């Protein structure tokens, strides 16, 4: 078996069988497959697809190209994955809430991608928080605390790391087959028993339309189940930021306000509870998603999720008093400017991607690999679609490093938010369940 024959098979629409997928994934990990061959393979998959069996074969092979974790824990091993959005900080709520309900959550997360925020970048706004841990430490943390949100080690799905970089420079990022295998190979290498997926749709998501999001959700769910992991997806709205904040430290503040009951963003709460309920039902910790949602709400309202989050932060190098003193422990931007509405009316439309790019250009994301993130900058108090506004009222608060950066962000925010006379229809928060 060799790379040329495997590429030719996909090119000629013969699909990808288990043996070929295993050979190619191992070749990606070892370097036997060249960059040119990896690019040709990715383009053949983009143009011709792999079919359901081929997706499962590639996902399993990339999962098995490195270390696959095994667990001996008192509860089921569960995780959640989001396809990315603006103000999407549910991972920081759902991991400790699931752990407080008896699940074990080794959440291997990523950094910001394009205009979307990254869970690890948010956590690294907490002074001292370490995302890089050994597999042995991850086992200890999950056994002792119930959850740990960390980065993937170098030996987790190395074939995906190689193919991902190739896709980025060969115009093949959009392939649903390759997106599916990339997401799931890393998640399944964590040794999960159950996985809940949050597939975002709308202006702030990678999938802009409901048919696109449904296609990705169906692919992810069928492939994960075919690879042996019980999985359900919810398609949720990203036509506006989920939280009222977008930016690393600002989103952590909103998470902490929710965990401690200081102030609750209803949309953020509802999506967290719905995802958590599905996860508990999949894991056998609830009879159904409704009962699971009740358990997640109780974990949040009682403070048990907050206590678990605080223990996780301290165990990973953050302040031991973070839950009690989070406003003092997080960095604050030196320049704060309100963008005010020029007229009366209703918030009728928000371009989520444009707001995300505003955060990136403030320094809250990366314009190129290796860029250093400023955790303090971003947007807060973002008014939601349908809210009434009066002339001169603040629509968004901008947190910037310099006055010039704040001024540039004002221009982006002005272009991203549309005010109209008529009240729009209430946005749909959860569009569909797949699974």
Order of alpha helices (4+ residues) and beta strands (2+ residues): alpha-alpha-alpha-alpha-beta-alpha-beta-alpha-alpha-beta-alpha-alpha-beta-alpha-beta-alpha-alpha-alpha-alpha-alpha-beta-beta-alpha-beta-beta-beta-alpha-beta-beta
